[in-house]
Amino acid sequence: MNTANPNPNETKALFADMVAEAAELERVAGGSVAYCVFQWLVPQYVVAARKQLEHAPTHEGAWKVLRQMLADVAPMRREGHRAARLALARERLAFDRARERWK
């Protein structure tokens, strides 16, 4: 695709392929691909962090590893909370729409 003068039909076709691939991945994953990757990543992270802690030569070294772990984990937790709030907002919207239909 020429980025200086993109072909709209080619762009649409590429986008359609991307959407279809994402939908297939979500079907295989049984939900959010990002959540599935996160679920796989967390145990890997714990194992790697544990190995770093075991090889920390001093308490200060262990403290540095723990602080880095916290810096890594905090944004992941925030993202999990954000995703939960989004799911609740979607449920609320669906509930409100259903309630409006029955009025």
Biopython code that builds the backbone (N, CA, C, O; Angstrom):
import numpy as np
from Bio.PDB.StructureBuilder import StructureBuilder

atoms = [
    (1, "MET", "N", (0.838, -1.166, 0.000)),
    (1, "MET", "CA", (0.000, 0.000, 0.000)),
    (1, "MET", "C", (0.884, 1.229, 0.000)),
    (1, "MET", "O", (1.840, 1.302, 0.772)),
    (2, "ASN", "N", (0.592, 2.168, -0.826)),
    (2, "ASN", "CA", (1.325, 3.420, -0.907)),
    (2, "ASN", "C", (0.821, 4.329, 0.203)),
    (2, "ASN", "O", (-0.340, 4.738, 0.184)),
    (3, "THR", "N", (1.681, 4.655, 1.179)),
    (3, "THR", "CA", (1.231, 5.451, 2.314)),
    (3, "THR", "C", (1.037, 6.914, 1.948)),
    (3, "THR", "O", (0.293, 7.619, 2.630)),
    (4, "ALA", "N", (1.686, 7.388, 0.891)),
    (4, "ALA", "CA", (1.522, 8.782, 0.475)),
    (4, "ALA", "C", (0.140, 8.998, -0.140)),
    (4, "ALA", "O", (-0.454, 10.061, 0.037)),
    (5, "ASN", "N", (-0.369, 8.012, -0.852)),
    (5, "ASN", "CA", (-1.672, 8.117, -1.505)),
    (5, "ASN", "C", (-2.355, 6.748, -1.415)),
    (5, "ASN", "O", (-2.413, 6.013, -2.402)),
    (6, "PRO", "N", (-2.875, 6.407, -0.221)),
    (6, "PRO", "CA", (-3.422, 5.064, -0.047)),
    (6, "PRO", "C", (-4.651, 4.814, -0.909)),
    (6, "PRO", "O", (-5.474, 5.702, -1.133)),
    (7, "ASN", "N", (-4.746, 3.596, -1.379)),
    (7, "ASN", "CA", (-5.894, 3.153, -2.156)),
    (7, "ASN", "C", (-6.996, 2.777, -1.164)),
    (7, "ASN", "O", (-6.821, 1.844, -0.379)),
    (8, "PRO", "N", (-8.140, 3.495, -1.186)),
    (8, "PRO", "CA", (-9.186, 3.206, -0.195)),
    (8, "PRO", "C", (-9.689, 1.766, -0.249)),
    (8, "PRO", "O", (-9.987, 1.187, 0.795)),
    (9, "ASN", "N", (-9.790, 1.183, -1.423)),
    (9, "ASN", "CA", (-10.258, -0.201, -1.523)),
    (9, "ASN", "C", (-9.255, -1.175, -0.917)),
    (9, "ASN", "O", (-9.636, -2.136, -0.250)),
    (10, "GLU", "N", (-7.976, -0.922, -1.153)),
    (10, "GLU", "CA", (-6.941, -1.775, -0.578)),
    (10, "GLU", "C", (-6.939, -1.640, 0.946)),
    (10, "GLU", "O", (-6.782, -2.632, 1.658)),
    (11, "THR", "N", (-7.111, -0.423, 1.442)),
    (11, "THR", "CA", (-7.164, -0.180, 2.885)),
    (11, "THR", "C", (-8.347, -0.916, 3.498)),
    (11, "THR", "O", (-8.207, -1.541, 4.549)),
    (12, "LYS", "N", (-9.512, -0.850, 2.857)),
    (12, "LYS", "CA", (-10.693, -1.549, 3.361)),
    (12, "LYS", "C", (-10.476, -3.055, 3.382)),
    (12, "LYS", "O", (-10.863, -3.728, 4.337)),
    (13, "ALA", "N", (-9.857, -3.583, 2.329)),
    (13, "ALA", "CA", (-9.608, -5.028, 2.263)),
    (13, "ALA", "C", (-8.646, -5.461, 3.366)),
    (13, "ALA", "O", (-8.860, -6.489, 4.009)),
    (14, "LEU", "N", (-7.588, -4.680, 3.586)),
    (14, "LEU", "CA", (-6.630, -5.010, 4.644)),
    (14, "LEU", "C", (-7.306, -4.960, 6.012)),
    (14, "LEU", "O", (-7.076, -5.821, 6.861)),
    (15, "PHE", "N", (-8.136, -3.946, 6.213)),
    (15, "PHE", "CA", (-8.841, -3.805, 7.484)),
    (15, "PHE", "C", (-9.817, -4.965, 7.694)),
    (15, "PHE", "O", (-9.908, -5.512, 8.793)),
    (16, "ALA", "N", (-10.538, -5.334, 6.647)),
    (16, "ALA", "CA", (-11.483, -6.454, 6.746)),
    (16, "ALA", "C", (-10.750, -7.742, 7.107)),
    (16, "ALA", "O", (-11.237, -8.527, 7.921)),
    (17, "ASP", "N", (-9.579, -7.962, 6.503)),
    (17, "ASP", "CA", (-8.778, -9.150, 6.834)),
    (17, "ASP", "C", (-8.344, -9.121, 8.301)),
    (17, "ASP", "O", (-8.392, -10.140, 8.991)),
    (18, "MET", "N", (-7.923, -7.948, 8.768)),
    (18, "MET", "CA", (-7.475, -7.798, 10.147)),
    (18, "MET", "C", (-8.622, -8.086, 11.117)),
    (18, "MET", "O", (-8.431, -8.787, 12.110)),
    (19, "VAL", "N", (-9.805, -7.552, 10.835)),
    (19, "VAL", "CA", (-10.961, -7.770, 11.693)),
    (19, "VAL", "C", (-11.342, -9.249, 11.712)),
    (19, "VAL", "O", (-11.647, -9.801, 12.769)),
    (20, "ALA", "N", (-11.323, -9.887, 10.545)),
    (20, "ALA", "CA", (-11.659, -11.310, 10.469)),
    (20, "ALA", "C", (-10.662, -12.153, 11.260)),
    (20, "ALA", "O", (-11.052, -13.093, 11.952)),
    (21, "GLU", "N", (-9.390, -11.820, 11.159)),
    (21, "GLU", "CA", (-8.366, -12.560, 11.897)),
    (21, "GLU", "C", (-8.546, -12.376, 13.397)),
    (21, "GLU", "O", (-8.439, -13.335, 14.161)),
    (22, "ALA", "N", (-8.820, -11.145, 13.821)),
    (22, "ALA", "CA", (-9.033, -10.884, 15.249)),
    (22, "ALA", "C", (-10.251, -11.648, 15.756)),
    (22, "ALA", "O", (-10.218, -12.214, 16.848)),
    (23, "ALA", "N", (-11.324, -11.666, 14.968)),
    (23, "ALA", "CA", (-12.531, -12.394, 15.372)),
    (23, "ALA", "C", (-12.244, -13.889, 15.507)),
    (23, "ALA", "O", (-12.737, -14.535, 16.431)),
    (24, "GLU", "N", (-11.457, -14.432, 14.598)),
    (24, "GLU", "CA", (-11.100, -15.856, 14.661)),
    (24, "GLU", "C", (-10.255, -16.144, 15.904)),
    (24, "GLU", "O", (-10.461, -17.154, 16.576)),
    (25, "LEU", "N", (-9.309, -15.259, 16.207)),
    (25, "LEU", "CA", (-8.489, -15.447, 17.406)),
    (25, "LEU", "C", (-9.349, -15.414, 18.667)),
    (25, "LEU", "O", (-9.148, -16.218, 19.577)),
    (26, "GLU", "N", (-10.304, -14.490, 18.724)),
    (26, "GLU", "CA", (-11.187, -14.423, 19.883)),
    (26, "GLU", "C", (-12.070, -15.661, 19.973)),
    (26, "GLU", "O", (-12.364, -16.136, 21.070)),
    (27, "ARG", "N", (-12.492, -16.184, 18.826)),
    (27, "ARG", "CA", (-13.292, -17.409, 18.835)),
    (27, "ARG", "C", (-12.472, -18.562, 19.412)),
    (27, "ARG", "O", (-12.954, -19.312, 20.261)),
    (28, "VAL", "N", (-11.239, -18.696, 18.949)),
    (28, "VAL", "CA", (-10.364, -19.766, 19.428)),
    (28, "VAL", "C", (-10.055, -19.581, 20.917)),
    (28, "VAL", "O", (-10.022, -20.548, 21.678)),
    (29, "ALA", "N", (-9.831, -18.332, 21.321)),
    (29, "ALA", "CA", (-9.495, -18.045, 22.715)),
    (29, "ALA", "C", (-10.710, -18.148, 23.635)),
    (29, "ALA", "O", (-10.563, -18.286, 24.850)),
    (30, "GLY", "N", (-11.885, -18.082, 23.066)),
    (30, "GLY", "CA", (-13.083, -18.113, 23.891)),
    (30, "GLY", "C", (-13.336, -16.794, 24.598)),
    (30, "GLY", "O", (-14.027, -16.748, 25.616)),
    (31, "GLY", "N", (-12.781, -15.735, 24.060)),
    (31, "GLY", "CA", (-12.944, -14.404, 24.661)),
    (31, "GLY", "C", (-11.821, -13.503, 24.207)),
    (31, "GLY", "O", (-11.291, -13.645, 23.105)),
    (32, "SER", "N", (-11.470, -12.585, 25.064)),
    (32, "SER", "CA", (-10.446, -11.591, 24.755)),
    (32, "SER", "C", (-9.069, -12.236, 24.578)),
    (32, "SER", "O", (-8.590, -12.956, 25.454)),
    (33, "VAL", "N", (-8.455, -11.971, 23.456)),
    (33, "VAL", "CA", (-7.101, -12.476, 23.205)),
    (33, "VAL", "C", (-6.128, -11.838, 24.198)),
    (33, "VAL", "O", (-5.248, -12.510, 24.737)),
    (34, "ALA", "N", (-6.294, -10.548, 24.431)),
    (34, "ALA", "CA", (-5.410, -9.843, 25.368)),
    (34, "ALA", "C", (-5.493, -10.466, 26.764)),
    (34, "ALA", "O", (-4.473, -10.623, 27.434)),
    (35, "TYR", "N", (-6.702, -10.819, 27.202)),
    (35, "TYR", "CA", (-6.862, -11.433, 28.520)),
    (35, "TYR", "C", (-6.188, -12.798, 28.559)),
    (35, "TYR", "O", (-5.551, -13.146, 29.553)),
    (36, "CYS", "N", (-6.324, -13.571, 27.490)),
    (36, "CYS", "CA", (-5.681, -14.889, 27.438)),
    (36, "CYS", "C", (-4.161, -14.762, 27.503)),
    (36, "CYS", "O", (-3.502, -15.535, 28.198)),
    (37, "VAL", "N", (-3.611, -13.802, 26.789)),
    (37, "VAL", "CA", (-2.158, -13.578, 26.825)),
    (37, "VAL", "C", (-1.738, -13.170, 28.239)),
    (37, "VAL", "O", (-0.725, -13.639, 28.756)),
    (38, "PHE", "N", (-2.528, -12.293, 28.850)),
    (38, "PHE", "CA", (-2.237, -11.853, 30.213)),
    (38, "PHE", "C", (-2.249, -13.034, 31.171)),
    (38, "PHE", "O", (-1.370, -13.152, 32.024)),
    (39, "GLN", "N", (-3.245, -13.911, 31.035)),
    (39, "GLN", "CA", (-3.342, -15.080, 31.904)),
    (39, "GLN", "C", (-2.129, -16.000, 31.744)),
    (39, "GLN", "O", (-1.701, -16.637, 32.706)),
    (40, "TRP", "N", (-1.584, -16.067, 30.544)),
    (40, "TRP", "CA", (-0.385, -16.879, 30.314)),
    (40, "TRP", "C", (0.846, -16.165, 30.858)),
    (40, "TRP", "O", (1.741, -16.793, 31.424)),
    (41, "LEU", "N", (0.880, -14.856, 30.682)),
    (41, "LEU", "CA", (2.062, -14.076, 31.032)),
    (41, "LEU", "C", (2.316, -14.004, 32.540)),
    (41, "LEU", "O", (3.469, -14.042, 32.971)),
    (42, "VAL", "N", (1.277, -13.901, 33.330)),
    (42, "VAL", "CA", (1.442, -13.718, 34.775)),
    (42, "VAL", "C", (2.253, -14.851, 35.412)),
    (42, "VAL", "O", (3.214, -14.561, 36.125)),
    (43, "PRO", "N", (1.920, -16.111, 35.195)),
    (43, "PRO", "CA", (2.751, -17.158, 35.814)),
    (43, "PRO", "C", (4.202, -17.139, 35.315)),
    (43, "PRO", "O", (5.127, -17.425, 36.076)),
    (44, "GLN", "N", (4.394, -16.803, 34.040)),
    (44, "GLN", "CA", (5.757, -16.710, 33.505)),
    (44, "GLN", "C", (6.535, -15.613, 34.231)),
    (44, "GLN", "O", (7.708, -15.778, 34.564)),
    (45, "TYR", "N", (5.867, -14.512, 34.465)),
    (45, "TYR", "CA", (6.478, -13.376, 35.158)),
    (45, "TYR", "C", (6.856, -13.766, 36.591)),
    (45, "TYR", "O", (7.942, -13.434, 37.065)),
    (46, "VAL", "N", (5.960, -14.467, 37.268)),
    (46, "VAL", "CA", (6.215, -14.870, 38.648)),
    (46, "VAL", "C", (7.438, -15.784, 38.718)),
    (46, "VAL", "O", (8.288, -15.616, 39.592)),
    (47, "VAL", "N", (7.528, -16.738, 37.813)),
    (47, "VAL", "CA", (8.667, -17.655, 37.806)),
    (47, "VAL", "C", (9.971, -16.885, 37.558)),
    (47, "VAL", "O", (10.963, -17.106, 38.252)),
    (48, "ALA", "N", (9.966, -15.989, 36.576)),
    (48, "ALA", "CA", (11.168, -15.214, 36.260)),
    (48, "ALA", "C", (11.558, -14.302, 37.427)),
    (48, "ALA", "O", (12.738, -14.171, 37.752)),
    (49, "ALA", "N", (10.567, -13.678, 38.048)),
    (49, "ALA", "CA", (10.850, -12.792, 39.181)),
    (49, "ALA", "C", (11.411, -13.580, 40.356)),
    (49, "ALA", "O", (12.339, -13.135, 41.030)),
    (50, "ARG", "N", (10.843, -14.747, 40.592)),
    (50, "ARG", "CA", (11.325, -15.591, 41.694)),
    (50, "ARG", "C", (12.794, -15.962, 41.487)),
    (50, "ARG", "O", (13.581, -15.952, 42.433)),
    (51, "LYS", "N", (13.155, -16.288, 40.247)),
    (51, "LYS", "CA", (14.553, -16.628, 39.947)),
    (51, "LYS", "C", (15.459, -15.428, 40.189)),
    (51, "LYS", "O", (16.569, -15.578, 40.699)),
    (52, "GLN", "N", (14.986, -14.229, 39.822)),
    (52, "GLN", "CA", (15.804, -13.037, 40.068)),
    (52, "GLN", "C", (15.979, -12.799, 41.567)),
    (52, "GLN", "O", (17.063, -12.436, 42.022)),
    (53, "LEU", "N", (14.916, -13.004, 42.322)),
    (53, "LEU", "CA", (15.026, -12.829, 43.777)),
    (53, "LEU", "C", (15.990, -13.838, 44.386)),
    (53, "LEU", "O", (16.754, -13.499, 45.289)),
    (54, "GLU", "N", (15.960, -15.066, 43.903)),
    (54, "GLU", "CA", (16.851, -16.110, 44.432)),
    (54, "GLU", "C", (18.315, -15.780, 44.168)),
    (54, "GLU", "O", (19.197, -16.180, 44.928)),
    (55, "HIS", "N", (18.568, -15.043, 43.080)),
    (55, "HIS", "CA", (19.946, -14.725, 42.717)),
    (55, "HIS", "C", (20.368, -13.318, 43.121)),
    (55, "HIS", "O", (21.465, -12.877, 42.777)),
    (56, "ALA", "N", (19.515, -12.616, 43.841)),
    (56, "ALA", "CA", (19.889, -11.281, 44.316)),
    (56, "ALA", "C", (20.961, -11.446, 45.385)),
    (56, "ALA", "O", (20.748, -12.164, 46.362)),
    (57, "PRO", "N", (22.112, -10.791, 45.219)),
    (57, "PRO", "CA", (23.222, -11.016, 46.151)),
    (57, "PRO", "C", (23.012, -10.392, 47.529)),
    (57, "PRO", "O", (23.632, -10.828, 48.499)),
    (58, "THR", "N", (22.154, -9.386, 47.633)),
    (58, "THR", "CA", (21.970, -8.686, 48.911)),
    (58, "THR", "C", (20.489, -8.380, 49.111)),
    (58, "THR", "O", (19.665, -8.550, 48.213)),
    (59, "HIS", "N", (20.185, -7.924, 50.321)),
    (59, "HIS", "CA", (18.821, -7.474, 50.592)),
    (59, "HIS", "C", (18.485, -6.265, 49.715)),
    (59, "HIS", "O", (17.349, -6.109, 49.266)),
    (60, "GLU", "N", (19.481, -5.417, 49.479)),
    (60, "GLU", "CA", (19.259, -4.251, 48.621)),
    (60, "GLU", "C", (18.947, -4.694, 47.187)),
    (60, "GLU", "O", (18.119, -4.091, 46.504)),
    (61, "GLY", "N", (19.618, -5.746, 46.751)),
    (61, "GLY", "CA", (19.346, -6.284, 45.418)),
    (61, "GLY", "C", (17.948, -6.859, 45.326)),
    (61, "GLY", "O", (17.254, -6.674, 44.326)),
    (62, "ALA", "N", (17.534, -7.564, 46.384)),
    (62, "ALA", "CA", (16.181, -8.119, 46.421)),
    (62, "ALA", "C", (15.153, -6.989, 46.448)),
    (62, "ALA", "O", (14.117, -7.064, 45.787)),
    (63, "TRP", "N", (15.451, -5.940, 47.221)),
    (63, "TRP", "CA", (14.554, -4.789, 47.284)),
    (63, "TRP", "C", (14.394, -4.161, 45.898)),
    (63, "TRP", "O", (13.292, -3.772, 45.513)),
    (64, "LYS", "N", (15.475, -4.067, 45.165)),
    (64, "LYS", "CA", (15.421, -3.498, 43.812)),
    (64, "LYS", "C", (14.540, -4.368, 42.907)),
    (64, "LYS", "O", (13.743, -3.846, 42.127)),
    (65, "VAL", "N", (14.683, -5.681, 43.011)),
    (65, "VAL", "CA", (13.858, -6.595, 42.205)),
    (65, "VAL", "C", (12.387, -6.433, 42.585)),
    (65, "VAL", "O", (11.526, -6.360, 41.709)),
    (66, "LEU", "N", (12.096, -6.377, 43.882)),
    (66, "LEU", "CA", (10.708, -6.236, 44.325)),
    (66, "LEU", "C", (10.098, -4.910, 43.866)),
    (66, "LEU", "O", (8.936, -4.862, 43.464)),
    (67, "ARG", "N", (10.884, -3.841, 43.928)),
    (67, "ARG", "CA", (10.377, -2.540, 43.465)),
    (67, "ARG", "C", (10.100, -2.577, 41.967)),
    (67, "ARG", "O", (9.116, -2.000, 41.506)),
    (68, "GLN", "N", (10.951, -3.246, 41.208)),
    (68, "GLN", "CA", (10.722, -3.357, 39.761)),
    (68, "GLN", "C", (9.475, -4.193, 39.486)),
    (68, "GLN", "O", (8.694, -3.878, 38.588)),
    (69, "MET", "N", (9.293, -5.266, 40.269)),
    (69, "MET", "CA", (8.092, -6.082, 40.100)),
    (69, "MET", "C", (6.842, -5.245, 40.351)),
    (69, "MET", "O", (5.874, -5.326, 39.595)),
    (70, "LEU", "N", (6.863, -4.451, 41.401)),
    (70, "LEU", "CA", (5.719, -3.603, 41.711)),
    (70, "LEU", "C", (5.467, -2.616, 40.580)),
    (70, "LEU", "O", (4.320, -2.386, 40.198)),
    (71, "ALA", "N", (6.528, -2.035, 40.047)),
    (71, "ALA", "CA", (6.384, -1.097, 38.927)),
    (71, "ALA", "C", (5.798, -1.788, 37.697)),
    (71, "ALA", "O", (5.068, -1.165, 36.927)),
    (72, "ASP", "N", (6.108, -3.057, 37.510)),
    (72, "ASP", "CA", (5.567, -3.814, 36.380)),
    (72, "ASP", "C", (4.114, -4.231, 36.617)),
    (72, "ASP", "O", (3.286, -4.165, 35.708)),
    (73, "VAL", "N", (3.813, -4.659, 37.838)),
    (73, "VAL", "CA", (2.505, -5.226, 38.131)),
    (73, "VAL", "C", (1.422, -4.153, 38.283)),
    (73, "VAL", "O", (0.281, -4.370, 37.874)),
    (74, "ALA", "N", (1.762, -3.018, 38.856)),
    (74, "ALA", "CA", (0.755, -1.980, 39.107)),
    (74, "ALA", "C", (-0.010, -1.578, 37.840)),
    (74, "ALA", "O", (-1.239, -1.516, 37.884)),
    (75, "PRO", "N", (0.660, -1.304, 36.718)),
    (75, "PRO", "CA", (-0.111, -0.956, 35.512)),
    (75, "PRO", "C", (-0.986, -2.109, 35.015)),
    (75, "PRO", "O", (-2.069, -1.882, 34.477)),
    (76, "MET", "N", (-0.515, -3.341, 35.196)),
    (76, "MET", "CA", (-1.331, -4.486, 34.782)),
    (76, "MET", "C", (-2.597, -4.571, 35.621)),
    (76, "MET", "O", (-3.675, -4.852, 35.097)),
    (77, "ARG", "N", (-2.472, -4.332, 36.912)),
    (77, "ARG", "CA", (-3.639, -4.350, 37.792)),
    (77, "ARG", "C", (-4.602, -3.234, 37.429)),
    (77, "ARG", "O", (-5.816, -3.435, 37.395)),
    (78, "ARG", "N", (-4.051, -2.045, 37.156)),
    (78, "ARG", "CA", (-4.915, -0.926, 36.759)),
    (78, "ARG", "C", (-5.669, -1.273, 35.488)),
    (78, "ARG", "O", (-6.858, -0.978, 35.371)),
    (79, "GLU", "N", (-4.993, -1.894, 34.542)),
    (79, "GLU", "CA", (-5.645, -2.272, 33.285)),
    (79, "GLU", "C", (-6.737, -3.313, 33.539)),
    (79, "GLU", "O", (-7.795, -3.266, 32.911)),
    (80, "GLY", "N", (-6.487, -4.240, 34.446)),
    (80, "GLY", "CA", (-7.509, -5.218, 34.800)),
    (80, "GLY", "C", (-8.729, -4.554, 35.415)),
    (80, "GLY", "O", (-9.863, -4.912, 35.096)),
    (81, "HIS", "N", (-8.500, -3.594, 36.291)),
    (81, "HIS", "CA", (-9.616, -2.863, 36.883)),
    (81, "HIS", "C", (-10.362, -2.047, 35.827)),
    (81, "HIS", "O", (-11.590, -1.963, 35.851)),
    (82, "ARG", "N", (-9.621, -1.453, 34.912)),
    (82, "ARG", "CA", (-10.244, -0.678, 33.833)),
    (82, "ARG", "C", (-11.121, -1.586, 32.964)),
    (82, "ARG", "O", (-12.226, -1.207, 32.578)),
    (83, "ALA", "N", (-10.623, -2.771, 32.666)),
    (83, "ALA", "CA", (-11.395, -3.719, 31.858)),
    (83, "ALA", "C", (-12.660, -4.156, 32.601)),
    (83, "ALA", "O", (-13.719, -4.305, 31.993)),
    (84, "ALA", "N", (-12.546, -4.360, 33.912)),
    (84, "ALA", "CA", (-13.721, -4.746, 34.697)),
    (84, "ALA", "C", (-14.756, -3.626, 34.707)),
    (84, "ALA", "O", (-15.953, -3.887, 34.586)),
    (85, "ARG", "N", (-14.302, -2.381, 34.851)),
    (85, "ARG", "CA", (-15.234, -1.248, 34.819)),
    (85, "ARG", "C", (-15.912, -1.141, 33.466)),
    (85, "ARG", "O", (-17.105, -0.846, 33.389)),
    (86, "LEU", "N", (-15.154, -1.381, 32.390)),
    (86, "LEU", "CA", (-15.731, -1.349, 31.049)),
    (86, "LEU", "C", (-16.786, -2.437, 30.887)),
    (86, "LEU", "O", (-17.843, -2.193, 30.306)),
    (87, "ALA", "N", (-16.509, -3.627, 31.391)),
    (87, "ALA", "CA", (-17.483, -4.717, 31.306)),
    (87, "ALA", "C", (-18.755, -4.356, 32.069)),
    (87, "ALA", "O", (-19.862, -4.614, 31.597)),
    (88, "LEU", "N", (-18.594, -3.757, 33.249)),
    (88, "LEU", "CA", (-19.770, -3.337, 34.013)),
    (88, "LEU", "C", (-20.557, -2.257, 33.278)),
    (88, "LEU", "O", (-21.788, -2.273, 33.277)),
    (89, "ALA", "N", (-19.853, -1.326, 32.658)),
    (89, "ALA", "CA", (-20.526, -0.266, 31.907)),
    (89, "ALA", "C", (-21.298, -0.850, 30.722)),
    (89, "ALA", "O", (-22.404, -0.404, 30.414)),
    (90, "ARG", "N", (-20.716, -1.836, 30.068)),
    (90, "ARG", "CA", (-21.416, -2.491, 28.954)),
    (90, "ARG", "C", (-22.663, -3.224, 29.445)),
    (90, "ARG", "O", (-23.717, -3.164, 28.811)),
    (91, "GLU", "N", (-22.538, -3.918, 30.581)),
    (91, "GLU", "CA", (-23.693, -4.602, 31.144)),
    (91, "GLU", "C", (-24.779, -3.601, 31.519)),
    (91, "GLU", "O", (-25.963, -3.846, 31.288)),
    (92, "ARG", "N", (-24.378, -2.489, 32.090)),
    (92, "ARG", "CA", (-25.347, -1.460, 32.479)),
    (92, "ARG", "C", (-26.052, -0.897, 31.250)),
    (92, "ARG", "O", (-27.265, -0.690, 31.265)),
    (93, "LEU", "N", (-25.294, -0.651, 30.192)),
    (93, "LEU", "CA", (-25.876, -0.140, 28.957)),
    (93, "LEU", "C", (-26.882, -1.137, 28.384)),
    (93, "LEU", "O", (-27.975, -0.753, 27.967)),
    (94, "ALA", "N", (-26.512, -2.407, 28.364)),
    (94, "ALA", "CA", (-27.427, -3.437, 27.859)),
    (94, "ALA", "C", (-28.683, -3.504, 28.723)),
    (94, "ALA", "O", (-29.790, -3.636, 28.201)),
    (95, "PHE", "N", (-28.516, -3.413, 30.045)),
    (95, "PHE", "CA", (-29.651, -3.438, 30.957)),
    (95, "PHE", "C", (-30.561, -2.233, 30.705)),
    (95, "PHE", "O", (-31.779, -2.377, 30.605)),
    (96, "ASP", "N", (-29.962, -1.048, 30.604)),
    (96, "ASP", "CA", (-30.744, 0.167, 30.362)),
    (96, "ASP", "C", (-31.485, 0.099, 29.029)),
    (96, "ASP", "O", (-32.637, 0.522, 28.942)),
    (97, "ARG", "N", (-30.846, -0.422, 28.007)),
    (97, "ARG", "CA", (-31.508, -0.553, 26.703)),
    (97, "ARG", "C", (-32.675, -1.528, 26.778)),
    (97, "ARG", "O", (-33.743, -1.269, 26.224)),
    (98, "ALA", "N", (-32.472, -2.644, 27.460)),
    (98, "ALA", "CA", (-33.546, -3.629, 27.600)),
    (98, "ALA", "C", (-34.707, -3.032, 28.390)),
    (98, "ALA", "O", (-35.869, -3.246, 28.045)),
    (99, "ARG", "N", (-34.404, -2.298, 29.430)),
    (99, "ARG", "CA", (-35.445, -1.671, 30.240)),
    (99, "ARG", "C", (-36.246, -0.652, 29.421)),
    (99, "ARG", "O", (-37.465, -0.553, 29.557)),
    (100, "GLU", "N", (-35.547, 0.097, 28.575)),
    (100, "GLU", "CA", (-36.228, 1.087, 27.722)),
    (100, "GLU", "C", (-37.176, 0.410, 26.719)),
    (100, "GLU", "O", (-38.232, 0.953, 26.397)),
    (101, "ARG", "N", (-36.801, -0.752, 26.241)),
    (101, "ARG", "CA", (-37.661, -1.472, 25.281)),
    (101, "ARG", "C", (-38.961, -1.923, 25.930)),
    (101, "ARG", "O", (-39.987, -2.024, 25.257)),
    (102, "TRP", "N", (-38.927, -2.196, 27.239)),
    (102, "TRP", "CA", (-40.121, -2.714, 27.933)),
    (102, "TRP", "C", (-41.024, -1.600, 28.466)),
    (102, "TRP", "O", (-42.097, -1.871, 29.003)),
    (103, "LYS", "N", (-40.591, -0.365, 28.318)),
    (103, "LYS", "CA", (-41.433, 0.751, 28.799)),
    (103, "LYS", "C", (-42.589, 0.996, 27.868)),
    (103, "LYS", "O", (-43.398, 1.892, 28.111)),
]
sb = StructureBuilder()
sb.init_structure("model")
sb.init_model(0)
sb.init_chain("A")
sb.init_seg("    ")
for serial, (resi, resn, name, xyz) in enumerate(atoms, 1):
    if name == "N":
        sb.init_residue(resn, " ", resi, " ")
    sb.init_atom(name, np.array(xyz, "f"), 0.0, 1.0, " ", f" {name:<3s}", serial, name[0])
structure = sb.get_structure()
